[in-house]
């Protein structure tokens, strides 16, 4: 009799765990759907959007990731915005993760929803950086975090060509040229703060320019950049 009761209790405990797990799973799915819906509503009202944010936030900006905005899919953009209303898109170390087809489509999609004079700021690892250790750290398949998913190592010329092909006008603001010279134009953090840059990366305090990004602003074509 005692063994039967023990068996019944074990069976009851398994049933409770199964029911509890199912309820928790359904609750998590419902919660996640609700969060995505709320976030898409915020994106629909936004004018400044961080792309591939991965936890990055800035005051006055709405962050997005692939679960709310897929850069490669026009339908993902058109499902949120019915017309161009974005003044600023910002992406820090995102484009190097996109395959060649997606990288171009992503620029085109951003172009389609930028207002006249709007800006897409792209920052990526710089393939012209003269330090071999930097290149090994950022190249596709390199030793740095995330390199196993890198598809490109852009230079200022290849990134600007991509932006032009996507219908925007590129204006480089931080970059190394093919001769190993560093160039830097004045830029406003209100248009997107690139933390991995000459002035804002902590690594550059001990070794200036040891870690920089290739940063290019891309403006709606036929509009004059400020």
Rosetta silent file (secondary structure, phi, psi, omega in degrees, C-alpha in Angstrom):
SEQUENCE: XXXXXXXXXXXXXXXXXXXXXXXXXXXXXXXXXXXXXXXXXXXXXXXXXXXXXXXXXXXXXXXXXXXXXXXXXXXXXXXXXXXXXXXXXXXXXXXXXXXXXXXXXXXXXXXXXXXXXXXXXXXXXXXXXXXXXXXXXXXXXXXXXXXXXXXXXXXXXXXXXXXXXXXXXXXXXXXXXXXXXXXXXXXXXXXXXXXXXXXXXXXXXXXXXXXXXXXXXXXXXXXXXX
SCORE:     score description
SCORE:     0.000 S_00000001
   1 L     0.000  -43.513 -179.716    0.000    0.000    0.000 S_00000001
   2 H   -62.761  -42.572 -179.535    2.819    2.389    0.915 S_00000001
   3 H   -64.323  -36.032  178.143    4.635    1.670   -2.372 S_00000001
   4 H   -65.121  -42.845  179.530    1.434    2.362   -4.320 S_00000001
   5 H   -63.532  -41.044  178.671    1.018    5.701   -2.567 S_00000001
   6 H   -63.143  -42.259  178.263    4.624    6.608   -3.303 S_00000001
   7 H   -62.512  -40.607  178.835    4.160    5.710   -6.949 S_00000001
   8 H   -64.212  -41.369  179.761    1.015    7.799   -7.109 S_00000001
   9 H   -64.255  -41.212  178.541    2.794   10.777   -5.539 S_00000001
  10 H   -63.706  -42.022  178.932    5.660   10.508   -8.030 S_00000001
  11 H   -63.562  -43.467  179.331    3.201   10.343  -10.909 S_00000001
  12 H   -62.355  -39.591  179.594    1.257   13.319   -9.535 S_00000001
  13 H   -64.491  -39.139  177.916    4.503   15.305   -9.179 S_00000001
  14 H   -64.116  -42.400  179.401    5.415   14.552  -12.798 S_00000001
  15 H   -62.979  -42.460  179.523    1.972   15.676  -13.980 S_00000001
  16 H   -63.111  -42.826  179.343    2.255   18.896  -11.979 S_00000001
  17 H   -64.139  -40.259  179.997    5.704   19.607  -13.433 S_00000001
  18 H   -63.632  -47.018  179.910    4.438   18.892  -16.941 S_00000001
  19 H   -63.797  -43.352 -179.903    1.425   21.177  -16.532 S_00000001
  20 H   -62.196  -43.657  179.592    3.537   23.867  -14.890 S_00000001
  21 H   -63.027  -40.546  179.221    6.141   23.695  -17.653 S_00000001
  22 H   -64.568  -44.062  179.137    3.460   23.963  -20.347 S_00000001
  23 H   -62.996  -44.359 -179.774    1.854   26.946  -18.637 S_00000001
  24 H   -63.204  -40.005  179.823    5.225   28.662  -18.178 S_00000001
  25 H   -64.055  -45.832  179.800    6.140   28.028  -21.822 S_00000001
  26 H   -65.618  -37.471  178.023    2.848   29.442  -23.074 S_00000001
  27 H   -64.143  -42.440 -179.698    3.154   32.413  -20.739 S_00000001
  28 H   -63.502  -41.029  179.222    6.687   33.121  -21.985 S_00000001
  29 H   -65.927  -42.220  178.177    5.543   32.977  -25.612 S_00000001
  30 H   -64.092  -42.851  178.787    2.600   35.272  -24.888 S_00000001
  31 H   -61.875  -43.170 -179.146    4.835   37.663  -22.960 S_00000001
  32 H   -66.268  -39.981  177.273    7.388   37.749  -25.786 S_00000001
  33 H   -62.704  -40.998  179.391    4.680   38.392  -28.394 S_00000001
  34 H   -63.711  -43.645  179.681    3.311   41.215  -26.268 S_00000001
  35 H   -62.329  -42.450  179.175    6.768   42.743  -25.860 S_00000001
  36 H   -64.228  -39.789  179.318    7.401   42.580  -29.627 S_00000001
  37 H   -63.042  -45.683  178.930    4.021   44.188  -30.318 S_00000001
  38 H   -62.394  -41.428 -177.969    4.720   47.016  -27.891 S_00000001
  39 H   -67.933  -39.483  177.554    8.198   47.510  -29.338 S_00000001
  40 H   -64.252  -34.882  176.225    6.913   47.582  -32.911 S_00000001
  41 H   -63.163  -42.417  177.307    4.397   50.223  -31.814 S_00000001
  42 H   -63.742  -41.325  177.943    7.292   52.318  -30.446 S_00000001
  43 H   -62.537  -38.493 -177.844    9.210   51.833  -33.712 S_00000001
  44 H   -62.315  -23.759 -179.205    6.161   52.922  -35.706 S_00000001
  45 L  -100.822   -2.774 -171.905    6.274   56.294  -33.934 S_00000001
  46 L   -78.905  157.024  168.793   10.069   56.677  -33.998 S_00000001
  47 L  -120.412  -17.409  179.138   12.184   59.068  -36.038 S_00000001
  48 E  -128.266  119.929 -170.387   15.608   57.869  -34.777 S_00000001
  49 E  -128.501  130.159  172.285   16.267   54.108  -34.784 S_00000001
  50 E   -89.061  126.596 -178.864   19.234   52.016  -33.647 S_00000001
  51 L   -97.289  138.576  179.874   19.657   48.978  -35.902 S_00000001
  52 L    54.616   45.958 -167.758   20.940   45.682  -34.518 S_00000001
  53 L   -64.031  -39.207  179.971   21.102   47.357  -31.129 S_00000001
  54 L    49.848   46.369  177.426   21.903   44.261  -29.049 S_00000001
  55 L    95.043  -10.479  178.798   21.187   46.157  -25.844 S_00000001
  56 L   -71.136  134.502  176.377   22.510   49.542  -27.002 S_00000001
  57 L  -132.649  151.605  173.258   20.318   52.478  -26.005 S_00000001
  58 L  -144.757  142.892 -179.703   20.498   56.232  -26.538 S_00000001
  59 L   -60.954  131.090  178.771   18.178   58.949  -25.283 S_00000001
  60 L    87.426   -1.604 -179.564   15.648   59.903  -27.938 S_00000001
  61 L  -113.879  154.184  172.054   16.277   56.747  -29.993 S_00000001
  62 E  -110.200  126.522 -178.769   14.306   53.510  -30.303 S_00000001
  63 E   -83.634  149.733  175.935   16.421   50.335  -30.380 S_00000001
  64 L  -140.423  154.792  172.525   15.696   47.429  -32.713 S_00000001
  65 L  -137.070  179.732 -172.425   17.013   43.927  -33.309 S_00000001
  66 L   -60.902  -25.713 -179.745   16.253   41.239  -35.846 S_00000001
  67 L   -73.721  -17.165  177.413   13.183   40.067  -33.926 S_00000001
  68 L  -114.096  -25.414  179.158   11.542   43.473  -34.435 S_00000001
  69 L  -149.627  108.260  178.604   13.241   44.731  -37.625 S_00000001
  70 L   -89.481  111.938 -174.963   14.971   42.449  -40.120 S_00000001
  71 L   -59.944  -26.095 -174.220   17.351   44.625  -42.150 S_00000001
  72 L   -85.494  -10.928 -172.651   17.289   42.219  -45.078 S_00000001
  73 L  -113.980  116.935  176.906   13.499   42.163  -45.525 S_00000001
  74 H   -59.633  -37.553 -178.275   11.592   45.058  -47.082 S_00000001
  75 H   -63.154  -28.076  177.482    8.382   43.626  -45.636 S_00000001
  76 H   -66.977  -38.570  176.771    9.831   43.996  -42.142 S_00000001
  77 H   -71.217  -49.530 -175.132   10.250   47.734  -42.744 S_00000001
  78 H   -68.893  -20.375  175.529    6.938   48.226  -44.559 S_00000001
  79 L   -73.539  -14.380  179.263    5.138   46.318  -41.813 S_00000001
  80 L  -105.958  -46.005 -176.514    6.169   49.081  -39.395 S_00000001
  81 L  -117.763  136.368  179.160    6.280   52.234  -41.546 S_00000001
  82 L   -95.544   -8.738 -177.585    3.965   53.111  -44.397 S_00000001
  83 L  -156.442  164.718  174.625    6.061   56.071  -45.584 S_00000001
  84 L   -63.936  121.618  178.525    9.504   57.625  -45.107 S_00000001
  85 L  -141.532   -1.771 -175.017    9.544   59.106  -41.599 S_00000001
  86 E   -89.680  129.843  175.100   12.993   58.290  -40.196 S_00000001
  87 E   -91.803  -28.678 -177.171   15.511   61.088  -39.791 S_00000001
  88 E  -142.998  125.559  161.307   18.300   58.863  -38.402 S_00000001
  89 E  -108.264  146.265 -179.635   19.235   55.211  -38.658 S_00000001
  90 E  -140.330  132.443  179.498   22.328   54.125  -36.699 S_00000001
  91 E  -141.741  112.485  177.054   24.252   50.849  -36.829 S_00000001
  92 E  -103.662  114.563  178.052   27.481   50.206  -34.930 S_00000001
  93 L    56.118   57.292  176.147   29.245   47.001  -35.995 S_00000001
  94 L  -120.242  -46.938 -170.888   26.229   45.457  -37.709 S_00000001
  95 H   -63.116  -26.836  179.308   26.915   45.553  -41.450 S_00000001
  96 H   -69.014  -12.872  178.423   29.964   43.270  -41.219 S_00000001
  97 H   -90.942   -4.694 -176.046   27.572   40.506  -40.096 S_00000001
  98 L   -96.726  138.159  176.741   25.425   40.758  -43.259 S_00000001
  99 L   -70.392  165.278 -172.515   26.115   38.684  -46.356 S_00000001
 100 H   -54.286  -42.388  179.831   26.721   40.650  -49.591 S_00000001
 101 H   -65.747  -46.287 -178.934   23.123   40.453  -50.824 S_00000001
 102 H   -65.755  -38.820 -178.956   21.673   41.362  -47.443 S_00000001
 103 H   -58.953  -41.682  178.678   24.185   44.188  -46.920 S_00000001
 104 H   -71.210  -44.612  179.766   22.978   45.898  -50.090 S_00000001
 105 H   -61.311  -35.227 -179.265   19.295   45.233  -49.399 S_00000001
 106 H   -64.761  -40.924  176.677   19.700   46.672  -45.907 S_00000001
 107 H   -64.205  -44.433  179.622   21.006   49.978  -47.302 S_00000001
 108 H   -61.141  -41.968 -179.326   18.156   50.074  -49.828 S_00000001
 109 H   -64.571  -42.609  177.112   15.574   49.377  -47.128 S_00000001
 110 H   -63.201  -42.748  179.305   16.940   52.144  -44.928 S_00000001
 111 H   -58.193  -39.355 -176.606   16.990   54.503  -47.904 S_00000001
 112 H   -65.934  -22.718 -176.329   13.353   53.768  -48.624 S_00000001
 113 H  -116.740    6.969  171.077   12.210   54.911  -45.180 S_00000001
 114 E   -80.939  139.553  173.008   14.576   57.829  -44.601 S_00000001
 115 E   -72.593  159.590  175.171   13.056   61.278  -44.930 S_00000001
 116 E   -52.851  129.493 -176.444   14.708   63.721  -47.376 S_00000001
 117 E    84.510   -1.541 -179.423   17.989   64.748  -45.790 S_00000001
 118 E   -68.330  163.357 -171.175   17.880   61.746  -43.451 S_00000001
 119 E  -130.313  133.451  167.466   21.036   59.996  -42.316 S_00000001
 120 E  -110.328  115.787  177.149   22.157   56.393  -41.942 S_00000001
 121 E  -100.270  120.263 -179.835   25.333   56.202  -39.845 S_00000001
 122 E  -114.380  129.454  172.423   27.262   52.967  -40.320 S_00000001
 123 E  -123.678  130.633 -179.899   30.296   51.984  -38.239 S_00000001
 124 E  -140.914  165.169  171.676   32.214   48.787  -38.996 S_00000001
 125 E   -57.925  146.387 -174.106   35.727   47.413  -38.402 S_00000001
 126 L   -99.428  112.541 -178.241   38.217   49.160  -40.696 S_00000001
 127 L   -70.109  -10.386  176.918   39.980   46.898  -43.169 S_00000001
 128 L   -97.450    2.970  179.361   42.634   49.542  -43.822 S_00000001
 129 L   -58.281  131.800 -172.639   43.762   49.760  -40.197 S_00000001
 130 L   -76.902  -10.477 -176.754   47.570   49.407  -40.357 S_00000001
 131 L   -86.876  116.817  179.480   47.968   47.242  -37.237 S_00000001
 132 H   -58.374  -31.631  179.095   48.045   43.496  -38.117 S_00000001
 133 H   -65.931  -38.635  176.053   46.852   42.677  -34.585 S_00000001
 134 H   -62.183  -48.186 -178.575   43.738   44.788  -35.137 S_00000001
 135 H   -59.394  -42.976  178.750   43.051   43.074  -38.461 S_00000001
 136 H   -64.071  -30.428 -178.501   43.427   39.638  -36.869 S_00000001
 137 H   -74.643  -29.238 -171.184   41.020   40.737  -34.130 S_00000001
 138 H  -114.554  -14.320 -174.764   38.260   41.912  -36.498 S_00000001
 139 L   -66.695  156.996  173.728   38.576   39.957  -39.748 S_00000001
 140 L   -55.245  125.644 -177.178   36.030   37.245  -40.661 S_00000001
 141 L    80.554    9.683 -179.482   37.149   34.168  -38.737 S_00000001
 142 L   -77.356 -166.858 -172.585   39.512   36.238  -36.602 S_00000001
 143 L   -94.643   -9.173 -178.072   40.127   36.015  -32.880 S_00000001
 144 L   -76.816  160.943  178.695   37.829   38.821  -31.698 S_00000001
 145 L   -62.413  132.404  179.025   34.342   38.292  -30.264 S_00000001
 146 L    86.325   -7.154 -176.679   31.737   37.816  -32.999 S_00000001
 147 H   -66.199  -23.287  178.195   34.303   37.306  -35.765 S_00000001
 148 H   -64.392  -17.027  179.673   33.012   33.836  -36.462 S_00000001
 149 H  -109.356    2.841  179.101   29.920   35.557  -37.888 S_00000001
 150 L   -72.400  136.197  179.562   31.692   38.368  -39.770 S_00000001
 151 L  -107.903  -20.493 -175.814   31.071   38.292  -43.527 S_00000001
 152 L  -135.862  156.410  161.862   33.077   41.401  -44.574 S_00000001
 153 L  -127.643   92.684 -173.269   36.097   43.455  -43.687 S_00000001
 154 L   -71.883  150.269  164.190   35.126   46.764  -45.275 S_00000001
 155 L  -113.616  170.159 -178.162   37.443   49.527  -46.391 S_00000001
 156 H   -58.939  -35.817 -178.464   36.331   53.100  -46.953 S_00000001
 157 H   -71.966  -42.974 -177.438   36.097   52.469  -50.709 S_00000001
 158 H   -71.529  -34.943  178.122   34.090   49.235  -50.499 S_00000001
 159 H   -70.664  -41.863  178.362   31.673   50.612  -47.904 S_00000001
 160 H   -64.016  -38.227  176.679   31.123   53.832  -49.850 S_00000001
 161 H   -62.351  -42.723  178.887   30.504   51.818  -53.025 S_00000001
 162 H   -60.837  -44.934 -179.041   27.918   49.719  -51.195 S_00000001
 163 H   -62.952  -41.664  177.586   26.165   52.837  -49.898 S_00000001
 164 H   -62.712  -44.264  179.589   26.076   54.376  -53.381 S_00000001
 165 H   -62.361  -27.284  179.674   24.671   51.170  -54.845 S_00000001
 166 L   -85.898    0.942  174.159   21.975   51.298  -52.161 S_00000001
 167 L    94.469   15.145  178.810   20.850   54.770  -53.236 S_00000001
 168 E  -119.924  164.083 -178.978   22.475   56.961  -50.592 S_00000001
 169 E  -103.082  114.901 -176.344   25.307   59.497  -50.659 S_00000001
 170 E   -81.853  140.686  173.662   28.312   58.459  -48.492 S_00000001
 171 E  -133.442  101.830  179.491   30.327   60.905  -46.411 S_00000001
 172 E   -64.689  140.815  177.845   33.249   59.252  -44.517 S_00000001
 173 E  -124.693  -23.519  167.885   33.880   60.706  -41.063 S_00000001
 174 E  -143.641  127.455 -178.731   36.505   58.346  -39.553 S_00000001
 175 E  -168.278  155.724  169.102   38.654   56.066  -41.675 S_00000001
 176 E   -99.573  139.338  175.100   42.107   54.777  -42.548 S_00000001
 177 L   -90.309  176.042 -174.697   43.203   55.106  -46.164 S_00000001
 178 L   -69.287  -14.913  177.519   45.063   52.443  -48.130 S_00000001
 179 L   -91.029    0.703  178.376   48.404   54.144  -47.334 S_00000001
 180 L    86.782   22.067  177.351   47.852   53.772  -43.582 S_00000001
 181 L  -101.130  137.181 -179.128   46.867   57.366  -42.852 S_00000001
 182 E   -93.469  137.137  179.564   44.040   58.104  -40.412 S_00000001
 183 E  -124.347  141.962 -178.992   41.367   60.660  -41.301 S_00000001
 184 E  -147.234  122.409  173.608   38.778   62.158  -38.996 S_00000001
 185 L  -100.870  158.353  176.316   36.059   64.711  -39.666 S_00000001
 186 L   -65.926  136.323  177.094   34.027   66.423  -36.965 S_00000001
 187 L  -142.895  153.294 -172.853   30.889   64.475  -36.096 S_00000001
 188 L  -100.632  125.647  179.807   27.999   64.926  -33.710 S_00000001
 189 H   -65.452  -20.570  177.743   27.200   62.213  -31.166 S_00000001
 190 H   -66.002  -18.991  176.943   23.534   63.280  -31.379 S_00000001
 191 H   -90.710    5.718  179.561   23.511   61.652  -34.813 S_00000001
 192 L   128.501  111.070 -177.444   24.658   58.347  -33.288 S_00000001
 193 L   -84.303  112.254  175.879   27.403   57.739  -30.743 S_00000001
 194 L   -88.771  108.123 -176.836   29.967   55.259  -32.051 S_00000001
 195 L   -74.140  -29.643  177.562   31.657   53.959  -28.905 S_00000001
 196 L   -91.578   72.141 -175.361   34.324   52.061  -30.856 S_00000001
 197 L  -142.356  173.679 -172.956   35.853   55.215  -32.297 S_00000001
 198 L   -57.793  -41.767 -174.712   38.975   57.352  -31.970 S_00000001
 199 L   -92.299  -17.616 -169.744   37.649   59.564  -29.179 S_00000001
 200 L  -117.795   -6.025  177.448   35.336   57.196  -27.322 S_00000001
 201 L   -86.224  124.961 -176.440   37.018   53.788  -27.220 S_00000001
 202 L   -59.858  -28.132 -178.157   38.742   53.247  -23.863 S_00000001
 203 H   -65.003  -22.293 -177.513   41.544   51.278  -25.505 S_00000001
 204 H   -80.064   -8.983  177.205   42.751   54.414  -27.231 S_00000001
 205 H   -68.587  -41.611  179.927   43.652   56.099  -23.947 S_00000001
 206 H   -83.904  -33.964 -178.506   46.677   53.860  -23.482 S_00000001
 207 L  -137.556   92.249 -175.936   47.433   53.396  -27.181 S_00000001
 208 L   -51.961  134.263  177.766   45.943   56.128  -29.409 S_00000001
 209 L    64.742   17.510  177.777   44.098   54.843  -32.488 S_00000001
 210 L   -69.977  -30.238  174.605   44.692   51.234  -31.480 S_00000001
 211 L  -134.954  112.058  175.789   40.974   50.581  -31.955 S_00000001
 212 L  -130.406  167.303  174.440   38.950   52.663  -34.375 S_00000001
 213 E  -118.039  153.632  165.675   36.003   52.027  -36.643 S_00000001
 214 E   -78.511  116.812 -176.835   35.345   52.910  -40.233 S_00000001
 215 E  -120.450  125.005  179.969   32.465   55.373  -39.864 S_00000001
 216 E  -132.043  130.184  171.126   30.460   56.628  -42.825 S_00000001
 217 E   -91.216  134.369 -179.608   27.345   58.790  -42.835 S_00000001
 218 E  -118.928  121.305 -175.065   24.965   57.977  -45.681 S_00000001
 219 E  -106.081  151.980  176.093   22.478   60.641  -46.721 S_00000001
 220 E   -53.265  126.880 -172.977   19.292   60.432  -48.728 S_00000001
 221 L   -60.912  146.639 -178.230   20.430   60.745  -52.311 S_00000001
 222 L    74.726    3.462  174.601   20.034   64.116  -54.068 S_00000001
 223 L  -107.666  143.774 -179.164   19.937   65.898  -50.695 S_00000001
 224 L   -82.930  122.774  176.944   22.862   67.980  -49.553 S_00000001
 225 L   -65.042  145.833 -179.599   24.419   66.719  -46.294 S_00000001
 226 L   -67.890    0.000    0.000   24.699   69.400  -43.597 S_00000001
